[in-house]
Amino acid sequence: MHVRLVFAAGIVLTGLILANFHSAVIGAQPPDGKAIFLVNCAVCHQATGRGGGPYPPLAGNPDVNQVDSANLIQTVLNGRTGPITVNGTQYGGNMPSWRGQLSDGQIAAVLTYVRTAWQNGAPAVSEDQVAAARAPEALSGAELFAVKCSTCHQPAGQGTDVYPPLAGNPVVTAADASAMIGVIVNGRTGPITVNSKTFNSQMPTWKGQLTDASIAAVATYIRSAWGNNASPVTEEQVAGIGSPVSVQVGASVFAKNCAACHQAAGEGGIGPALAGNPHVNIGNPTAMLTTILQGRNAMPSWRGQLAASDIAAVATFIRSSWGNNAGPVTVQDVMAIK
């Protein structure tokens, strides 16, 4: 029996219920990864897997095509926030957590589809792999380091020519651990200089892949191993580190969505000038963010069209460009606007 389900935006939920009922009736059919993708993922990543706006492509994405699917499974299970660079382009869209919305079998099916569609050629993902990733970790900081970090930073924290050392690293041993915690939580891309040597690599985002307790454990281990002698890190410190705001992402969002009215250098045109605008340069960004979120006169509302992280990024970009010199905007600032 062949059933053709046409999913429109207004009947997505009905379609999902019918699909689940159909599977229950015929009993043995596994989840359809392509159908799950089209219902849940294509609105951001597009049906072609090419992405769009703040959402990265899945077609030709090195993270999608890795032989080891562990990081990809964790991203789908736990979601992801903050900038990500794919094939040299930075994206800032938020990935929601699908942990409570899709079963292990559905996640395995959709990831297998993504890893084999659009000329991707990665191995399939099994339901058992997703089930194992869903289980919480109960490892010590040393064990977590060995499993998650030592491949790049080496077992003794000595680093390589690409990845910086952690032993004797001033950021690691600083009295204030927030910078180190921020790198672990949010990841980092691009050059970094440690003890007068420059390294250029990518640190993945571990928020969502490790619990706050696990990040605290591995950070505490690193800060006390190999001759390091810094204070431990608490779970509360990890929880207090928010998502980063990327000016690069903000510039991209501005060019795509704002420059047509405000012009590339913020000099104004259809919309008012942003360069030197007191509304932009005021210390408290609430009024500016309210205008972006709610719209004003010919200015459209961007609420629901841009992620909170993108709005924070573009506001930060505007407030620091063309001679403007106002402070950055956080995702929390955006979320506070009702």
C-alpha positions in Angstrom: 0.0 0.0 0.0 1.4 3.3 -1.0 0.3 6.4 0.9 1.3 9.8 -0.3 1.3 12.5 2.4 1.4 16.1 1.4 2.7 18.3 4.3 1.7 21.9 4.2 2.6 24.4 6.9 -0.8 24.4 8.4 -1.2 20.6 8.6 2.3 19.4 9.6 1.0 18.1 12.9 -1.9 16.2 11.2 0.6 14.7 8.7 2.9 13.5 11.5 0.0 11.8 13.3 -1.2 10.1 10.1 2.3 8.9 9.4 2.7 7.5 12.8 -0.7 5.8 12.6 0.2 4.3 9.2 3.4 2.9 10.6 1.6 1.4 13.6 -1.0 -0.2 11.3 1.5 -1.9 9.0 3.8 -2.7 11.9 7.2 -3.3 10.5 8.1 -0.3 8.4 11.1 1.7 9.8 10.9 5.5 10.0 11.3 7.4 6.8 14.3 9.7 7.2 13.5 11.8 4.2 9.9 12.4 5.3 11.2 13.3 8.8 13.7 15.8 7.3 11.1 17.5 5.1 8.7 18.0 8.0 11.2 19.1 10.7 14.4 20.3 9.1 13.8 21.6 5.6 12.3 24.9 6.7 15.8 25.9 7.9 18.2 23.8 5.9 16.1 23.7 2.8 14.8 20.6 1.0 18.1 20.6 -1.1 20.2 20.6 2.1 21.9 23.9 0.9 20.8 25.9 3.9 20.0 29.6 3.8 20.3 32.8 5.8 21.6 32.0 9.2 21.3 28.2 8.7 24.2 26.2 7.5 24.2 23.8 4.5 24.1 20.1 5.2 25.1 19.2 1.6 28.9 19.0 1.5 29.2 19.8 5.2 32.3 18.3 6.6 30.7 17.8 10.1 27.8 15.8 8.4 30.2 13.7 6.4 32.6 12.7 9.3 32.9 8.9 9.7 32.3 9.3 13.4 28.7 10.5 13.8 28.9 11.2 17.6 29.1 15.0 17.4 26.3 15.1 14.8 24.0 12.9 16.9 24.7 15.1 20.0 23.8 18.3 18.0 20.4 16.8 17.0 19.7 15.5 20.4 20.7 18.6 22.4 20.6 21.5 19.9 23.3 24.1 19.4 23.6 27.9 19.8 26.2 30.3 18.6 28.2 30.8 15.5 29.4 27.9 13.4 31.7 28.0 10.3 31.0 25.6 7.4 33.2 25.7 4.4 34.6 29.1 5.3 31.2 30.8 5.9 29.9 31.6 9.3 26.3 31.0 10.3 24.4 32.0 13.5 21.1 30.2 13.4 20.0 28.3 16.5 19.5 24.5 16.3 16.7 23.3 18.5 16.9 20.2 20.7 15.1 17.2 19.2 15.7 15.0 22.3 12.0 15.0 23.4 10.4 15.3 20.0 11.9 12.5 17.9 12.6 8.9 18.9 16.0 7.2 18.7 14.8 5.4 15.5 13.6 8.7 13.9 16.8 10.5 14.7 18.8 7.6 13.3 16.7 7.6 10.2 16.9 11.3 9.5 20.7 11.4 10.1 21.2 8.5 7.8 19.2 10.3 5.2 21.2 13.6 5.7 24.5 11.7 5.5 23.6 10.0 2.2 21.6 12.7 0.4 22.8 15.5 -1.9 26.1 13.5 -2.7 27.0 13.2 0.9 28.6 9.8 1.4 28.9 9.1 5.2 28.0 5.9 7.0 24.5 5.2 8.3 23.5 6.0 11.9 22.0 3.2 13.9 19.3 3.5 16.6 21.7 2.0 19.1 24.2 4.8 18.4 21.5 7.4 19.2 20.4 5.5 22.3 24.0 5.4 23.6 24.4 9.2 22.9 21.2 10.0 24.8 22.4 8.4 28.0 24.1 10.9 30.4 27.8 10.7 30.9 29.3 9.6 34.2 33.0 10.1 33.7 35.6 11.9 35.7 37.3 15.0 34.4 40.4 13.0 33.5 38.3 10.4 31.7 36.4 13.0 29.8 39.6 14.7 28.7 41.0 11.4 27.5 37.8 10.6 25.5 36.9 14.1 24.2 40.0 16.3 24.2 43.3 14.4 24.1 43.2 13.7 20.3 43.7 17.4 19.6 45.4 18.6 22.7 47.4 15.4 23.4 47.3 13.2 26.5 49.8 15.4 28.4 48.2 18.7 27.3 51.2 19.6 25.2 49.2 20.4 22.1 50.4 20.1 18.5 51.4 22.5 15.7 47.7 23.1 15.0 46.1 22.8 18.5 47.4 24.9 21.4 48.8 23.4 24.5 46.8 23.4 27.7 49.8 22.8 30.0 51.2 26.2 31.0 48.5 28.0 29.0 47.9 31.4 30.6 44.2 31.3 29.7 43.8 27.9 31.3 45.6 28.9 34.5 44.1 32.4 34.9 42.5 33.2 38.2 39.2 34.0 36.4 38.2 30.8 34.5 35.4 32.5 32.5 37.5 32.9 29.3 38.5 29.2 29.4 35.0 28.1 30.2 33.6 30.2 27.3 35.9 28.5 24.8 34.7 25.1 25.9 31.1 26.0 26.1 30.8 28.0 22.8 33.8 26.8 20.8 36.2 28.9 18.9 37.5 29.3 15.3 40.6 31.1 14.0 44.1 32.1 15.2 45.0 32.1 18.8 48.4 32.9 20.3 49.7 31.0 23.3 53.1 31.6 24.8 54.2 33.6 21.7 53.2 30.9 19.3 50.1 31.2 17.0 47.8 28.3 16.4 45.0 28.2 13.9 42.3 25.5 14.5 38.7 25.0 15.4 37.4 24.2 18.8 34.0 22.6 18.8 31.1 23.8 20.8 30.6 21.4 23.8 27.4 23.1 25.1 24.7 20.5 24.5 27.2 17.7 23.9 28.4 17.7 27.5 26.4 18.6 30.6 27.4 21.6 32.7 28.7 19.2 35.4 30.8 17.3 32.8 32.3 20.6 31.5 33.1 21.7 35.0 34.8 18.4 35.7 37.0 18.4 32.6 37.8 22.1 33.1 38.8 21.4 36.7 41.0 18.5 35.6 42.8 20.7 32.9 43.4 23.5 35.4 45.1 21.1 37.8 47.0 18.7 35.5 50.5 18.8 34.0 51.8 21.4 36.5 48.8 23.7 36.1 47.7 24.9 39.5 44.4 26.9 39.1 41.2 26.7 41.1 38.4 24.3 40.3 35.5 25.1 38.1 31.9 24.8 39.4 28.8 23.7 37.5 27.3 27.1 38.3 30.2 28.9 36.6 29.6 26.8 33.5 25.8 27.5 33.5 26.6 31.3 33.7 28.4 31.4 30.4 26.1 32.5 27.7 26.2 32.2 23.9 28.7 34.4 22.1 27.7 37.2 19.8 29.6 37.3 16.6 30.2 40.6 14.8 31.0 38.6 11.6 27.6 37.0 11.7 26.1 40.4 12.4 27.8 41.9 9.4 26.3 39.1 7.2 22.8 39.6 8.7 23.1 43.3 8.1 24.2 42.9 4.4 21.4 40.5 3.7 18.5 42.1 5.6 19.3 45.8 6.4 21.7 47.3 3.9 19.0 47.8 1.2 17.3 50.4 3.3 20.1 51.7 5.6 22.9 51.4 3.0 26.1 49.4 3.3 27.9 52.0 5.3 25.0 52.9 7.5 24.5 56.2 5.8 20.8 55.8 5.4 18.5 55.9 2.3 15.0 54.6 2.5 15.7 54.1 6.2 17.4 56.5 8.5 21.2 56.7 8.9 22.6 54.3 11.5 26.1 55.8 11.6 26.2 58.4 14.3 22.5 57.8 15.2 21.9 58.6 18.9 19.2 55.9 19.0 21.9 53.4 18.1 24.7 54.8 20.3 22.8 55.0 23.6 24.1 52.9 26.4 20.9 50.9 27.0 20.0 49.1 23.7 16.4 48.5 24.7 14.9 51.1 22.4 16.9 50.0 19.5 16.1 46.3 20.0 12.4 47.2 20.4 12.5 48.8 17.0 14.1 45.8 15.4 11.8 43.3 17.1 8.5 45.2 16.8 9.1 47.4 13.8 8.4 51.1 13.4 6.9 53.1 10.6 8.5 51.6 7.4 10.8 49.4 9.5 9.4 45.8 9.5 9.3 43.6 12.6 12.1 41.1 12.6 10.6 39.0 15.5 10.2 35.5 14.2 12.2 36.2 11.0 15.6 36.3 12.7 16.9 34.2 15.6 17.6 36.1 18.9 21.3 35.3 18.4 21.2 36.9 14.9 19.4 40.0 16.2 22.0 40.4 19.0 24.7 39.9 16.4 23.4 42.5 14.0 22.7 45.0 16.7 26.2 44.6 18.1 27.6 45.0 14.5 25.6 48.2 14.0 26.6 49.6 17.4 30.3 49.1 16.7 30.5 50.1 13.0 31.0 53.3 11.0 32.3 55.3 14.0 29.6 54.0 16.4 31.0 53.1 19.7 28.3 51.5 21.8 28.5 48.3 23.8 27.6 44.8 22.6 24.1 43.4 22.8 23.6 39.9 24.3 21.0 37.3 23.4 19.6 37.9 26.9 19.0 41.6 26.0 17.0 40.5 23.0 15.0 37.9 24.8 14.0 40.5 27.4 12.1 42.5 24.9 8.4 41.5 25.0 
